[in-house]
Amino acid sequence: MNKTVGILFADTMEYGPFLKWAKEIGATEGERRGNACCSIKLEKDGRVLDVIGVRCGIGKVNAASATAFLIGEDKVDIILNAGLSGAVQKLRREDMIAVETYVECDYDLTAIGKPLGVKADGQKYIYEADEKLMSYALMSDGIISTKAGTGDIFLTDKVKKELYRDTFGIESFDMETAAIAGVCDKCGIPMLSLRKISDDADDASVEDYREMNNRQEACLTELLVNIFYRILDDDSQWA
């Protein structure tokens, strides 16, 4: 029995710890549509989990296109995402989060009478994580369930931060997750994003983010690996 999991990382520093772990257990490195990637196999009790890690690039278009390629070309069964996020409310730097809901905060049709974030023609605009994947993440100590906003900006503007907080009730902000979630929702693919809070989405964010990004910590990779083995252990995933 085989399943395939695709994991998306925005930049080299976020991808680095995962690549290091994967190479230690014999990963194959390559390229997919211009994006660096690696592939490994995990096996347990006759079950095989093919894992493809991709460094997709920063931002919504990069994340959405890489997601579409993983689904359309690699036929993945599950999509995971890992990286750093800014805190909007209730969270602190160093917190580890599993994202429950996703919204594109910068989707703006207010000029033609739509509320901020709301899409035309009744299209869905708030996406949800897969409940089973979320449950795997929350089995690990200290993981906080949150609501995330996404936009093609590195959020440092206090006014914009408060607008997004008050409009959408988000607790974290990043540049990829809602785009990934939107593609997965259209394709019926279970998805979850795992993040570490690097900054407070304020005027100190750039320095704080760079400091944490440069650490290339292994904590998100460790959480991903735990989820891989929970998938392998869960009979319902293989029924």
RAJO-V864513 format. One record per pair of residues at least 6 apart in sequence whose C-alpha atoms are under 8 Angstrom apart, sorted by the first residue. I is the first residue (numbers start at 1). J is the second residue. If there is no record, write none. Layout:
BEGIN
i = {I | I}
j = {J | J}
END
This chain:
BEGIN
i = {1 | 1 | 1 | 1 | 2 | 2 | 2 | 2 | 3 | 3 | 3 | 3 | 3 | 4 | 4 | 4 | 4 | 4 | 4 | 4 | 4 | 5 | 5 | 5 | 5 | 5 | 5 | 5 | 5 | 5 | 6 | 6 | 6 | 6 | 6 | 6 | 6 | 6 | 6 | 6 | 7 | 7 | 7 | 7 | 7 | 7 | 7 | 7 | 8 | 8 | 8 | 8 | 8 | 8 | 8 | 8 | 8 | 8 | 8 | 9 | 9 | 9 | 9 | 9 | 9 | 9 | 9 | 9 | 10 | 10 | 10 | 10 | 10 | 10 | 10 | 10 | 11 | 11 | 11 | 11 | 12 | 13 | 13 | 13 | 14 | 14 | 14 | 14 | 14 | 15 | 15 | 15 | 16 | 17 | 17 | 17 | 17 | 18 | 18 | 18 | 19 | 19 | 21 | 22 | 22 | 22 | 25 | 26 | 27 | 27 | 27 | 27 | 28 | 28 | 28 | 29 | 29 | 29 | 29 | 30 | 30 | 30 | 31 | 31 | 32 | 35 | 35 | 35 | 35 | 36 | 36 | 36 | 37 | 37 | 37 | 37 | 38 | 38 | 38 | 39 | 39 | 39 | 39 | 40 | 40 | 40 | 41 | 41 | 41 | 41 | 42 | 42 | 42 | 42 | 43 | 43 | 44 | 44 | 47 | 48 | 49 | 49 | 54 | 56 | 56 | 56 | 57 | 58 | 58 | 59 | 59 | 59 | 59 | 60 | 60 | 60 | 60 | 60 | 60 | 60 | 60 | 61 | 63 | 63 | 63 | 63 | 64 | 64 | 64 | 64 | 64 | 67 | 67 | 67 | 67 | 68 | 70 | 71 | 71 | 77 | 77 | 78 | 78 | 78 | 79 | 79 | 79 | 79 | 79 | 80 | 80 | 80 | 80 | 81 | 81 | 81 | 81 | 82 | 82 | 82 | 82 | 83 | 83 | 83 | 83 | 84 | 84 | 84 | 84 | 84 | 84 | 84 | 85 | 85 | 85 | 85 | 85 | 85 | 85 | 85 | 86 | 86 | 86 | 86 | 86 | 86 | 86 | 86 | 86 | 86 | 87 | 87 | 87 | 87 | 87 | 87 | 87 | 87 | 87 | 88 | 88 | 88 | 88 | 88 | 88 | 88 | 88 | 88 | 89 | 89 | 89 | 89 | 90 | 91 | 91 | 91 | 92 | 92 | 92 | 93 | 93 | 93 | 93 | 93 | 94 | 94 | 94 | 95 | 95 | 95 | 95 | 95 | 96 | 96 | 96 | 96 | 96 | 96 | 96 | 97 | 97 | 97 | 97 | 97 | 97 | 97 | 97 | 98 | 98 | 98 | 98 | 98 | 98 | 98 | 98 | 98 | 98 | 98 | 99 | 99 | 99 | 99 | 99 | 99 | 99 | 99 | 99 | 99 | 100 | 100 | 100 | 100 | 100 | 100 | 100 | 100 | 101 | 101 | 101 | 101 | 101 | 101 | 101 | 102 | 102 | 102 | 102 | 102 | 102 | 102 | 102 | 102 | 102 | 103 | 103 | 103 | 103 | 103 | 103 | 103 | 103 | 103 | 104 | 104 | 104 | 104 | 104 | 104 | 104 | 104 | 105 | 105 | 105 | 105 | 105 | 105 | 105 | 106 | 106 | 106 | 106 | 106 | 107 | 107 | 107 | 107 | 107 | 108 | 108 | 108 | 108 | 108 | 109 | 109 | 109 | 109 | 109 | 110 | 114 | 116 | 117 | 118 | 119 | 125 | 127 | 127 | 127 | 127 | 128 | 129 | 129 | 129 | 129 | 129 | 130 | 130 | 130 | 133 | 133 | 133 | 133 | 134 | 136 | 136 | 137 | 137 | 137 | 138 | 138 | 140 | 146 | 146 | 146 | 147 | 147 | 147 | 147 | 148 | 148 | 148 | 148 | 148 | 148 | 148 | 149 | 149 | 149 | 149 | 149 | 149 | 149 | 149 | 149 | 150 | 150 | 150 | 150 | 150 | 150 | 150 | 151 | 151 | 151 | 151 | 152 | 153 | 154 | 154 | 154 | 155 | 155 | 155 | 155 | 155 | 156 | 156 | 156 | 156 | 156 | 156 | 157 | 157 | 157 | 158 | 158 | 161 | 164 | 165 | 172 | 173 | 177 | 181 | 181 | 184 | 184 | 194 | 195 | 196 | 198 | 198 | 198 | 198 | 198 | 199 | 199 | 199 | 199 | 231}
j = {46 | 47 | 48 | 238 | 47 | 48 | 49 | 50 | 48 | 49 | 50 | 76 | 77 | 49 | 50 | 51 | 52 | 75 | 76 | 77 | 78 | 49 | 50 | 51 | 52 | 76 | 77 | 78 | 79 | 80 | 51 | 52 | 53 | 54 | 70 | 76 | 77 | 78 | 79 | 80 | 51 | 52 | 53 | 54 | 79 | 80 | 81 | 82 | 53 | 54 | 55 | 56 | 63 | 66 | 67 | 79 | 80 | 81 | 82 | 15 | 53 | 54 | 55 | 56 | 57 | 81 | 82 | 83 | 55 | 56 | 57 | 58 | 59 | 63 | 83 | 176 | 55 | 56 | 57 | 58 | 55 | 213 | 214 | 216 | 82 | 83 | 84 | 213 | 216 | 53 | 54 | 55 | 216 | 216 | 217 | 218 | 221 | 53 | 218 | 221 | 38 | 53 | 221 | 38 | 39 | 40 | 40 | 40 | 38 | 39 | 40 | 41 | 38 | 39 | 40 | 36 | 37 | 38 | 39 | 36 | 37 | 38 | 37 | 38 | 54 | 54 | 55 | 56 | 57 | 54 | 55 | 56 | 52 | 53 | 54 | 55 | 52 | 53 | 54 | 50 | 51 | 52 | 53 | 50 | 51 | 52 | 48 | 49 | 50 | 51 | 48 | 49 | 50 | 51 | 49 | 232 | 232 | 233 | 232 | 232 | 228 | 232 | 66 | 62 | 63 | 66 | 63 | 175 | 176 | 151 | 152 | 175 | 176 | 151 | 152 | 175 | 176 | 177 | 178 | 179 | 180 | 179 | 176 | 177 | 179 | 180 | 176 | 179 | 180 | 182 | 183 | 79 | 180 | 183 | 184 | 183 | 76 | 77 | 187 | 189 | 190 | 189 | 190 | 191 | 184 | 189 | 190 | 191 | 192 | 191 | 192 | 193 | 194 | 177 | 192 | 193 | 194 | 193 | 194 | 195 | 220 | 194 | 195 | 196 | 220 | 174 | 195 | 196 | 197 | 198 | 209 | 213 | 172 | 173 | 174 | 195 | 196 | 197 | 198 | 199 | 155 | 172 | 173 | 174 | 197 | 198 | 199 | 200 | 201 | 205 | 93 | 171 | 172 | 173 | 197 | 198 | 199 | 200 | 201 | 161 | 162 | 165 | 170 | 171 | 172 | 173 | 200 | 201 | 165 | 170 | 171 | 172 | 171 | 171 | 172 | 197 | 197 | 199 | 200 | 196 | 197 | 198 | 199 | 200 | 196 | 197 | 198 | 142 | 143 | 144 | 196 | 197 | 142 | 143 | 144 | 194 | 195 | 196 | 197 | 143 | 144 | 145 | 146 | 194 | 195 | 196 | 197 | 134 | 137 | 138 | 143 | 144 | 145 | 146 | 192 | 193 | 194 | 195 | 129 | 134 | 145 | 146 | 147 | 148 | 192 | 193 | 194 | 195 | 128 | 129 | 134 | 145 | 146 | 147 | 148 | 192 | 126 | 127 | 128 | 129 | 146 | 147 | 148 | 126 | 127 | 128 | 147 | 148 | 149 | 150 | 177 | 178 | 181 | 117 | 125 | 126 | 127 | 148 | 149 | 150 | 168 | 178 | 117 | 125 | 126 | 149 | 150 | 151 | 178 | 179 | 116 | 117 | 149 | 150 | 151 | 164 | 168 | 116 | 117 | 150 | 151 | 152 | 116 | 117 | 118 | 119 | 151 | 114 | 115 | 116 | 117 | 118 | 115 | 116 | 117 | 118 | 119 | 116 | 120 | 167 | 125 | 125 | 125 | 182 | 178 | 181 | 182 | 185 | 181 | 181 | 190 | 191 | 192 | 193 | 190 | 191 | 192 | 190 | 191 | 192 | 227 | 192 | 227 | 230 | 143 | 223 | 227 | 144 | 145 | 223 | 170 | 171 | 172 | 169 | 170 | 171 | 172 | 170 | 171 | 172 | 173 | 174 | 177 | 178 | 164 | 168 | 170 | 171 | 172 | 173 | 174 | 177 | 178 | 173 | 174 | 175 | 176 | 177 | 178 | 179 | 173 | 174 | 175 | 176 | 175 | 175 | 174 | 175 | 201 | 161 | 173 | 201 | 202 | 205 | 201 | 202 | 203 | 204 | 205 | 206 | 201 | 202 | 203 | 201 | 202 | 201 | 170 | 171 | 197 | 201 | 193 | 191 | 192 | 190 | 191 | 220 | 220 | 220 | 205 | 208 | 209 | 212 | 213 | 205 | 206 | 208 | 209 | 237}
END
